[in-house]
Amino acid sequence: MNKQSFHQFTLLTIVNSILSFLVLFSYKIFSDGIKINDFFLWMQFDTKKFAIYLFILFLAFISTAKGQRKIYNKLKEKYTWVLVLLKYLLIFLILLGASIFINFYFQYFQTLKDPLLTHQWIGGHIKPFFAGVLYLLIIYILIFALVGNIYISTLTTSLVLLIIGFIHYNKLNLRGEPLYPADYTQINHLKDVIPMVKEYISMNQVIFLVLIVLVVGTLIVFLPKLRIALWVRGLILVAALIMIYSYTYFPNTFMKAFVEKNNIEIVKWNQTYNYQTNGFLFGFVSNLHVEGFEEPEGYTKQKVEDTARKYLKSADNSSETGKKPNIIYLMSETFWDPTKLNISFSEDPIKNVRELMTKHTSGQILSSNFGGGTANVEFEALTGFTMSFLNEGAIPYQDLVPQKKFIPTLVSDLENKGYESLAIHPGSKVFYKRNLVYQTLGFDEFLDEGTMKHTERTGAALINDESFTQEILDNIKNHEKPMFIHGVSIQNHMPYNEKNYPEYPIEVSGLHPDSISQVKVYTEGLRRSDLAFKYLVDQLEEIGEPTVVVFWGDHLPVLGGDYSIYKEAGYHDKDPKVRELKYFETPLLIYSNFETEKYDLNTISPYYLAPVVYDMIGQEKPGFYHLLDQVRSEIPAMKGITKLGNDQELLTKLTKEQEQLLDDYKLIQYDLLIGNQYSMELLFSKKK
């Protein structure tokens, strides 16, 4: 078979395959009266019958190949324009088919690979689904116009989109949180991220993807060319660019009415619901044009200053005892109490921390994240700002903090009081832009994995907590001035596989063997963190310098996809309001090696930590912390719409006083973080 004959054969195969599918699709829709989503459901659940019908139709069409060739040759001789139209139609059908396929798989990933839920969603959201297909079709047309080869452009675009969908699936499955455009600001940190998540990507998936690419890539060489004139590509490119821009930024373009007619309603304040309702595609696209922190109504210098002055009277009455102990913030990676699971442990993995919690100020931290997002919890603890005022998916360290030259924080306030400051993170200094962020927050020095002295590694080749602790102690010993040290550990980061540690002294029972394996590894990491913290406490007692250590877990660990181990262990609750607490509370301990008043903090948010510490050591508080005190007196913990009252019960309705406090808090936070910092001189003490 020569090349021309092969091209004709391939073209006939493609055309007759498409015709067979269209005929079968039309028959099922119009004759059986089923809906489009029912057709796709039938395809998936009655695959054998679908394949047989499709093959019979294909054989019927291909049997007329000789007649088709005659028609083709006649059109080629006398009606070339008809062939041109058919070529454009074929190109369109290929791109349309790819768009439907990809949007189906986007929703398949959104429902965590549940085919029934996928079809149910499509059936109940036909308009949003095909509005998404149209969006994808424009993308495919745009790439085709740029590349010029229908096969290469379709294959590469499909691969990229499938990878995006697969990343979304993994994030949603592991952390219960959708993929946001802002997540791609971490793209340059792939070398740091891949080792942490590679355990959740199977080799079979990689091999299958590579084989598909190789097979299709080989076929492309032999497929007939479907090219269009360069000037036509230029026109299509311009039109596609206009449409993709208008569609992407639909709230401000002529596409707004079209989007609204297709029942797409963006829910900014609840991104989980946003993605569930509008599908992954429009959930993701809607976050392309969302500001991290929207300006409060009536933001003016006068209003900000008037609001700030309301909290200066109580600040003027505060007193300072003269104590300047070292202050250590120690945020421990995924430190949590696994004995809350309904399973058995041969030994308490956090027995030292637990014992210290009975003797010192302690409670629970209401983390802003589950399974990840360490930097957001860190942001709250250092700044006194809450993530609750920011749009879901915002990463302040990536998007907001670097835009300012300086933001007043606990760091800068302590430096004004004569402290030296140091940040320690035993990972990459550029992760979450910490090298830039820490400068903006006012740190004197930052030690990362490349500048630390103690870098022994265990547990997925990450610097262990023992080395991390020794680094803290060295810096306490080697500085004459009182120190503020902010440390973010990394030892207990996922994945939890049995190669992490040489032995596992704590036995775990009550789960499936695969689940026990993960919990056992996680538990061993906790045991080692607990011992490292005991070593820190013992050494601080020996050194004798007055020191306060604020120790807490940044978030709960990922234990199985879609909370599977939590569910298996009886920890999951059907009530989402209850889950908003259970999956976000981590242990909090404030230890001091000198006498301080012991508080039972119950559950509080990280942004209250600094005022609490200042109260314990009798340190003069800036006006901003008095604002935080008043907010905490009404709402001790807040994460998004979840708010706890003084009785530690969920607040279902706020009083006018509580609403006003939150409005004041939001206004001041916006001013200091995003705005013109009108309140800075009023609410933060000047350098002494």
C-alpha positions in Angstrom: 0.0 0.0 0.0 1.5 3.3 -1.1 1.3 6.5 1.0 -1.6 7.9 -0.9 -3.7 4.7 -0.5 -2.8 4.6 3.2 -4.0 8.2 3.6 -7.3 7.4 1.8 -7.8 4.3 4.0 -7.1 6.3 7.2 -9.4 9.1 6.2 -12.2 6.7 5.3 -11.7 5.0 8.7 -11.9 8.3 10.6 -14.9 9.6 8.6 -16.8 6.3 8.9 -16.1 6.0 12.6 -17.4 9.5 13.2 -20.5 8.8 11.0 -21.1 5.5 12.9 -21.0 7.3 16.2 -23.2 10.2 15.1 -25.8 7.7 13.7 -25.9 5.7 16.9 -26.0 8.8 19.0 -28.9 10.3 17.0 -30.8 7.0 17.1 -30.5 6.6 20.8 -31.4 10.2 21.5 -34.4 10.6 19.1 -35.7 7.0 18.9 -35.2 5.8 22.5 -35.9 9.3 23.9 -32.9 9.3 26.2 -31.0 12.4 27.4 -27.4 13.1 26.4 -26.0 12.2 29.8 -28.0 8.9 29.7 -26.3 8.1 26.4 -22.9 8.5 27.9 -24.0 6.5 30.9 -25.1 3.7 28.5 -21.8 3.9 26.8 -19.9 3.3 30.0 -22.2 0.8 31.8 -23.2 -1.2 28.7 -19.8 -0.9 26.9 -20.1 -4.3 25.1 -23.5 -3.5 23.5 -22.3 0.0 22.6 -19.1 -1.4 20.9 -21.1 -4.1 19.0 -23.6 -1.5 17.7 -20.8 0.8 16.8 -18.8 -1.9 15.0 -21.8 -3.1 13.0 -22.5 0.5 11.8 -18.9 1.0 11.0 -18.8 -2.2 8.9 -22.0 -1.1 7.1 -20.5 2.2 6.2 -17.0 0.9 5.3 -18.6 -1.7 3.0 -19.5 1.2 0.8 -15.9 2.4 0.7 -15.6 1.9 -3.1 -18.6 4.2 -3.6 -17.3 6.7 -1.2 -14.0 6.8 -3.1 -15.8 7.5 -6.4 -17.8 10.3 -4.7 -14.6 11.7 -3.3 -12.8 11.6 -6.6 -15.8 13.2 -8.4 -15.9 16.0 -5.7 -12.2 16.4 -6.1 -12.5 16.9 -9.9 -15.6 19.2 -10.0 -16.6 20.3 -6.5 -13.4 21.1 -4.7 -15.2 23.6 -2.4 -17.4 20.7 -1.0 -14.2 18.9 0.0 -12.9 22.0 1.7 -16.2 22.3 3.7 -16.0 18.6 4.6 -12.4 19.1 5.7 -13.5 22.0 8.0 -16.4 19.9 9.3 -14.0 17.0 10.0 -11.6 19.3 11.9 -14.5 20.8 13.9 -15.8 17.3 14.8 -12.4 16.2 16.0 -12.1 19.3 18.2 -15.6 19.0 19.4 -15.2 15.3 20.3 -12.0 16.1 22.2 -13.7 18.9 24.1 -16.6 16.7 25.2 -14.1 13.9 26.2 -12.0 16.3 28.3 -14.9 18.0 30.0 -16.3 14.6 30.8 -13.0 13.6 32.4 -12.8 16.9 34.2 -16.1 16.1 36.0 -14.9 12.5 36.4 -11.9 13.8 38.4 -14.2 16.3 40.2 -16.3 13.4 41.5 -13.2 11.5 42.6 -13.5 9.0 39.7 -17.1 8.0 40.5 -18.8 7.3 37.1 -22.3 7.3 38.5 -21.8 10.7 40.3 -20.2 12.0 37.1 -23.2 11.1 35.0 -25.7 12.3 37.6 -23.9 15.7 37.6 -23.9 15.9 33.9 -27.6 14.9 33.8 -28.5 17.7 36.3 -26.2 20.3 34.8 -26.5 19.9 31.0 -26.1 23.6 30.4 -23.0 24.2 32.5 -21.5 21.0 31.0 -21.9 22.1 27.4 -20.9 25.7 28.3 -17.7 24.1 29.5 -17.4 22.1 26.2 -17.7 25.3 24.3 -14.9 26.9 26.4 -12.7 23.9 25.8 -13.6 23.9 22.1 -12.3 27.5 21.8 -9.1 26.5 23.5 -8.6 23.6 21.0 -9.4 25.9 18.1 -6.9 28.5 19.4 -4.1 25.9 19.7 -4.9 24.4 16.3 -4.7 27.8 14.8 -1.3 28.3 16.4 0.1 24.8 15.5 -1.5 24.2 12.2 -1.6 20.4 12.7 -4.9 19.0 13.9 -3.5 15.9 15.4 -0.5 17.4 17.2 -2.5 20.3 18.6 -5.4 18.1 19.7 -3.0 15.5 21.3 -0.8 18.0 23.2 -3.8 20.1 24.4 -5.6 17.0 25.6 -2.6 15.8 27.5 -2.1 19.1 29.2 -5.8 19.4 30.2 -5.9 15.8 31.4 -2.8 16.4 33.6 -4.5 19.5 35.1 -7.6 17.5 35.8 -5.5 14.7 37.3 -3.7 17.2 39.6 -7.1 18.5 40.7 -8.2 15.0 41.5 -5.2 14.3 43.6 -5.4 17.5 45.5 -9.2 17.0 46.1 -8.7 13.4 47.0 -5.8 14.0 49.5 -6.7 17.4 51.0 -10.4 17.8 50.3 -9.6 21.0 48.5 -10.0 21.9 44.8 -7.2 23.0 42.5 -6.8 26.8 42.2 -5.0 28.8 39.6 -2.9 30.2 42.4 -1.5 26.7 43.0 0.5 27.0 39.8 2.6 29.8 41.4 4.3 26.8 43.0 5.3 25.3 39.6 9.0 26.2 40.1 9.0 24.2 43.2 8.2 20.9 41.5 11.5 19.3 42.5 10.5 19.8 46.1 6.8 18.8 45.7 7.3 15.6 43.6 9.1 13.6 46.3 6.3 14.4 48.7 3.5 13.2 46.5 5.1 10.6 44.2 3.8 7.7 46.4 0.3 8.7 45.3 1.1 8.4 41.5 1.3 4.8 40.3 3.9 3.6 37.8 1.1 1.9 35.8 -0.5 5.3 35.3 2.8 6.8 34.0 3.5 3.8 31.7 -0.1 3.9 30.3 0.2 7.7 29.6 3.6 7.2 27.9 2.3 4.3 25.7 -0.7 6.4 24.6 1.5 9.3 23.6 3.9 7.0 21.7 1.1 5.2 19.8 -0.7 8.3 18.9 2.5 10.1 18.1 3.5 7.3 15.7 0.0 7.3 14.0 0.3 11.1 13.5 3.2 10.5 11.1 1.0 8.4 8.8 -2.3 10.2 9.1 -3.5 12.4 6.2 -2.8 16.1 6.7 -5.7 18.3 7.4 -4.3 21.7 6.9 -6.0 25.1 6.3 -4.7 28.2 4.7 -2.4 30.4 6.7 -4.7 33.5 6.4 -7.6 31.4 7.6 -5.6 30.3 10.6 -4.8 33.9 11.3 -8.5 34.9 11.3 -9.4 31.9 13.5 -6.5 32.8 15.9 -7.7 36.3 16.4 -11.3 35.3 16.8 -10.3 32.5 19.3 -8.2 34.9 21.3 -11.1 37.4 21.6 -13.5 34.6 22.6 -11.2 33.0 25.1 -10.5 36.3 26.8 -14.2 37.2 26.9 -15.1 33.8 28.2 -12.4 33.7 30.8 -13.3 37.1 32.2 -17.0 36.8 31.6 -18.1 38.9 34.6 -16.8 41.9 32.8 -17.4 41.0 29.1 -20.3 40.4 26.7 -20.2 36.7 27.6 -21.7 37.4 31.1 -25.2 37.0 29.8 -24.4 33.8 28.0 -22.8 32.3 31.2 -25.7 33.3 33.4 -28.2 31.8 30.9 -26.3 28.5 31.2 -27.0 28.4 35.0 -23.4 29.1 36.0 -23.4 30.9 39.3 -20.0 31.6 40.9 -19.9 31.2 44.7 -16.8 33.0 45.8 -17.2 32.5 49.5 -17.5 28.7 49.3 -15.2 27.2 46.7 -16.0 23.6 47.5 -19.6 24.3 46.6 -18.5 26.5 43.7 -16.7 23.5 42.1 -19.4 21.1 42.9 -22.1 23.2 41.4 -20.4 24.6 38.3 -18.0 21.8 37.7 -14.2 21.8 37.8 -13.8 23.9 34.6 -15.8 26.9 35.7 -14.8 26.5 39.3 -11.2 26.8 38.2 -11.8 29.6 35.6 -13.8 31.7 38.1 -10.7 31.9 40.3 -8.6 33.4 37.6 -10.1 36.7 38.2 -10.7 36.7 41.9 -8.8 39.1 44.1 -7.1 37.6 47.2 -8.7 40.2 49.5 -11.6 42.4 48.2 -11.6 46.0 49.4 -14.1 46.6 52.3 -16.8 49.0 51.5 -16.0 52.6 52.4 -12.3 52.1 52.7 -10.9 55.6 53.4 -8.0 57.0 55.5 -10.5 58.7 57.9 -12.5 55.6 58.5 -9.4 53.5 59.1 -7.9 55.9 61.5 -11.2 56.3 63.4 -11.5 52.6 63.6 -7.9 52.2 64.9 -8.4 54.8 67.6 -11.2 52.8 69.1 -8.6 50.3 70.2 -6.0 52.7 71.5 -7.6 53.5 74.9 -7.2 49.9 76.1 -3.7 49.9 74.7 -2.8 53.0 76.7 -3.7 51.2 79.9 -1.5 48.2 79.3 1.6 47.7 81.4 5.0 46.1 80.8 6.7 44.0 83.5 10.1 44.3 81.9 10.4 40.6 81.2 12.0 39.8 77.8 12.2 36.0 77.6 13.2 34.2 74.5 10.1 33.4 72.5 10.0 30.3 70.2 7.2 29.6 67.7 7.5 25.9 66.8 5.0 24.9 64.2 5.3 21.2 63.8 4.4 19.5 60.5 1.1 17.6 60.8 1.4 17.2 64.6 -1.9 15.8 65.8 -3.2 13.3 68.3 -3.8 10.1 66.4 -5.3 8.4 69.5 -8.5 10.3 68.6 -9.0 7.6 65.9 -11.0 4.6 67.1 -8.0 2.3 66.9 -5.4 0.8 69.3 -1.9 1.9 70.0 0.6 -0.1 72.1 2.0 3.2 73.4 1.0 6.9 73.4 3.1 8.5 70.6 2.9 12.0 72.0 3.1 11.2 75.7 5.6 13.9 76.5 3.7 16.7 74.9 0.5 15.4 76.5 2.0 15.5 79.9 3.4 19.0 79.4 -0.1 20.1 78.3 -1.4 19.2 81.7 1.2 21.4 83.4 1.3 24.4 81.1 -1.0 26.6 79.1 -2.6 24.5 76.4 -5.6 24.0 74.1 -6.3 23.4 70.5 -5.5 25.4 67.4 -8.2 25.7 64.7 -6.1 25.4 61.6 -7.2 27.1 58.4 -6.2 24.1 56.3 -6.4 20.3 56.2 -3.5 18.1 54.9 -1.4 21.0 53.5 -1.3 24.8 53.2 1.3 25.2 56.0 2.2 28.7 54.9 -1.4 29.9 55.5 -1.4 28.8 59.1 2.1 30.3 59.5 0.8 33.6 58.0 -2.0 33.8 60.6 0.3 33.1 63.5 2.9 35.7 62.6 0.7 38.5 61.3 -2.4 38.3 63.5 -4.4 38.3 60.3 -7.1 35.7 59.5 -7.5 33.7 56.3 -11.2 34.0 56.9 -11.3 37.4 55.2 -9.4 36.2 52.1 -11.0 34.4 49.2 -10.7 30.6 49.3 -7.7 29.5 47.5 -5.6 32.6 48.4 -2.0 32.0 49.3 -0.9 35.2 51.0 2.8 34.3 51.0 2.6 33.9 47.2 0.1 36.6 46.2 -0.2 39.3 48.8 2.8 39.7 51.2 5.5 40.1 48.5 3.6 43.1 47.1 4.5 45.1 50.2 7.9 46.3 51.3 6.9 45.9 55.0 4.0 44.6 57.0 3.9 45.1 60.8 3.9 41.7 62.6 4.8 40.0 65.8 8.4 39.9 64.4 8.7 43.7 63.9 7.0 44.5 67.2 9.4 42.3 69.1 12.4 43.8 67.3 11.1 47.2 68.3 11.2 45.9 71.9 14.9 44.8 71.6 14.6 41.3 70.3 16.6 39.6 67.6 14.6 37.5 65.1 15.3 34.3 63.3 13.2 32.0 61.0 14.2 28.4 60.5 12.6 26.1 57.9 14.5 22.9 57.1 13.3 22.9 53.5 13.9 25.0 50.4 14.1 28.7 51.1 12.1 29.6 48.0 9.1 27.4 48.9 6.1 29.6 49.4 8.5 32.5 48.6 9.7 32.4 52.3 13.0 34.1 51.3 11.1 37.2 50.2 8.2 36.9 52.7 10.4 36.7 55.8 12.1 40.0 54.7 8.7 41.7 54.4 7.7 40.4 57.8 10.8 41.8 59.4 13.1 38.8 60.2 16.7 39.5 60.8 17.9 36.1 59.5 16.5 33.0 57.8 18.0 29.6 57.9 16.9 26.9 55.4 18.2 23.5 54.5 21.1 25.1 52.7 22.3 27.3 55.6 21.4 25.1 58.7 24.3 23.5 60.5 22.3 20.4 61.6 20.9 18.6 58.6 20.6 14.9 59.5 17.8 13.3 57.5 15.3 10.6 58.2 11.7 10.1 57.2 11.4 10.5 53.4 14.9 12.0 53.3 13.6 15.2 55.1 15.6 16.9 57.8 14.5 15.4 61.0 13.1 17.2 64.1 16.1 16.3 66.1 18.4 18.3 63.9 15.7 21.1 63.7 15.6 21.2 67.5 19.4 21.3 67.8 19.5 24.3 65.4 17.0 26.2 67.6 19.1 25.5 70.7 22.4 26.5 69.1 20.9 29.9 68.2 19.5 30.4 71.7 22.9 29.7 73.2 24.8 32.0 70.7 22.8 35.2 71.0 23.1 37.6 73.9 19.9 39.5 73.2 16.5 37.9 73.7 15.5 35.9 70.7 12.3 35.4 68.7 12.7 32.2 66.7 10.0 31.0 64.4 10.6 27.4 63.4 8.6 25.4 60.8 9.4 21.7 60.9 9.1 19.3 58.0 9.9 15.8 59.2 6.3 14.5 59.2 5.3 15.6 55.7 3.6 12.9 53.6 4.0 10.4 52.1 3.9 7.9 54.9 5.7 4.7 53.6 7.5 2.1 55.5 10.9 3.0 54.0 10.8 6.2 56.1 12.1 4.7 59.4 14.3 1.7 60.3 11.9 0.4 63.0 8.4 1.0 64.4 8.2 0.3 68.1 4.6 1.4 68.5 2.1 -1.3 67.3 -1.1 -0.2 65.7 -4.2 -2.3 65.3 -7.9 -2.0 64.3 -7.5 -1.2 60.6 -6.9 -2.8 57.2 -3.2 -3.8 56.8 -2.6 -1.1 54.2 -4.2 1.5 56.4 -2.2 0.3 59.4 1.0 0.8 57.4 0.3 4.5 56.8 -0.8 5.2 60.4 2.2 3.3 61.8 4.6 5.4 59.7 2.8 8.6 60.7 2.8 7.6 64.3 6.5 6.9 64.4 7.2 10.4 63.0 5.0 11.8 65.9 6.9 9.7 68.4 10.2 11.2 67.2 8.7 14.7 67.2 7.5 14.2 70.7 11.0 13.1 71.8 12.6 16.0 70.0 10.3 18.4 71.9 11.1 16.8 75.2 14.8 17.2 74.4 14.2 20.9 73.6 12.4 21.4 76.9 15.1 19.6 78.9 17.8 21.6 77.3 16.0 24.9 77.9 15.7 24.0 81.6 19.4 23.3 81.6 20.4 26.5 79.8 18.3 28.5 82.2 17.5 31.5 80.0 13.8 32.5 80.4 12.1 31.0 77.4 8.5 30.6 76.1 7.8 27.9 73.5 4.6 28.0 71.5 4.2 24.6 70.0 1.4 23.5 67.7 0.5 21.4 64.7 -0.1 23.2 61.4 -2.8 20.8 60.2 -4.0 17.2 60.3 -2.2 14.6 58.1 -3.4 13.1 54.9 -4.3 9.5 55.8 -5.7 7.9 52.6 -7.5 9.4 49.7 -10.8 11.0 50.4 -10.3 10.7 54.2 -10.5 6.9 53.8 -8.5 6.0 56.9 -10.4 8.6 59.0 -13.6 7.0 57.8 -12.4 3.5 58.4 -11.3 4.5 61.9 -14.7 5.9 62.8 -13.5 9.5 63.0 -15.5 10.9 60.1 -18.8 12.6 60.9 -21.8 13.0 58.6 -22.4 16.6 59.8 -20.2 18.9 57.8 -20.2 21.5 60.6 -18.8 18.9 63.0 -16.1 18.0 60.4 -15.1 21.7 60.2 -13.8 21.3 63.7 -12.7 17.6 63.8 -10.5 17.9 60.7 -8.9 21.2 61.7 -8.1 21.1 65.4 -4.5 20.4 66.3 -2.7 20.3 69.8 -1.5 23.6 71.2 1.1 23.9 74.1 2.7 27.1 75.4 5.6 26.0 77.6 7.7 28.2 79.7 10.8 27.4 81.9 9.8 30.1 84.4 6.6 30.7 86.3 3.7 32.0 84.3 -0.1 31.8 84.8 -1.6 28.6 83.3 -4.5 29.1 80.9 -6.9 26.6 79.5 -7.2 28.1 76.0 -9.8 25.6 74.6 -9.9 26.0 70.9 -8.4 29.3 69.5 -7.2 30.5 66.1 -3.5 30.9 65.3 -3.8 34.7 64.9 -4.5 35.1 68.6 -1.2 33.4 69.7 0.8 36.6 70.0 -1.6 38.5 72.3 -1.8 35.4 74.5 2.0 35.1 74.8 2.2 38.9 75.6 -0.3 38.4 78.4 1.6 35.5 79.8 5.0 37.4 80.0 3.5 40.8 80.8 4.7 42.4 77.6 3.2 45.7 76.4 0.8 45.1 73.6 0.4 47.2 70.5 -3.1 48.5 69.7 -3.7 45.9 67.1 -3.4 43.2 69.7 -6.1 44.9 71.7 -8.3 44.7 68.7 -7.5 40.9 68.6 -8.2 40.6 72.3 -11.7 42.1 71.8 -12.4 39.9 68.8 -11.2 36.8 70.7 -13.4 37.7 73.7 -16.4 37.2 71.4 -15.2 34.7 68.8 -12.3 32.6 70.1 -11.9 30.7 66.9 -12.9 31.3 63.3 -12.2 29.5 60.0 -14.2 30.8 57.1 -17.9 30.8 58.0 -17.2 28.5 60.9 -17.1 30.5 64.2 -16.8 29.3 67.8 -18.3 31.2 70.7 -17.0 31.4 74.3 -18.9 28.3 75.1 -16.9 26.5 72.4 -20.2 26.0 70.5 -20.7 26.9 66.9 -22.1 30.4 66.4 -25.1 30.2 64.1 -25.9 34.0 64.3 -23.7 36.9 65.2 -24.8 39.8 67.5 -24.5 43.3 66.2 -21.4 43.8 68.4 -19.7 40.7 67.0 -20.5 41.8 63.4 -19.0 45.2 64.2 -15.9 43.7 65.7 -15.4 41.6 62.6 -16.0 44.6 60.3 -13.3 46.6 62.2 -10.9 43.7 62.1 -11.4 43.2 58.4 -10.9 46.9 57.7 -7.7 47.1 59.6 -6.4 43.8 58.1 -7.1 45.1 54.6 -5.4 48.4 55.4 -2.2 46.7 56.7 -2.0 43.9 54.3 -3.3 45.4 51.0 -4.1 49.0 51.5 -2.2 52.1 52.4 -1.3 51.2 56.0 -3.0 54.3 57.4 -3.4 52.5 60.8 0.2 51.3 61.1 1.6 54.2 63.2 -1.5 54.1 65.4 -1.7 50.4 66.0 2.0 49.4 66.2 4.6 50.9 68.5 7.5 52.8 66.9 11.0 51.7 67.2 12.5 52.4 70.6 
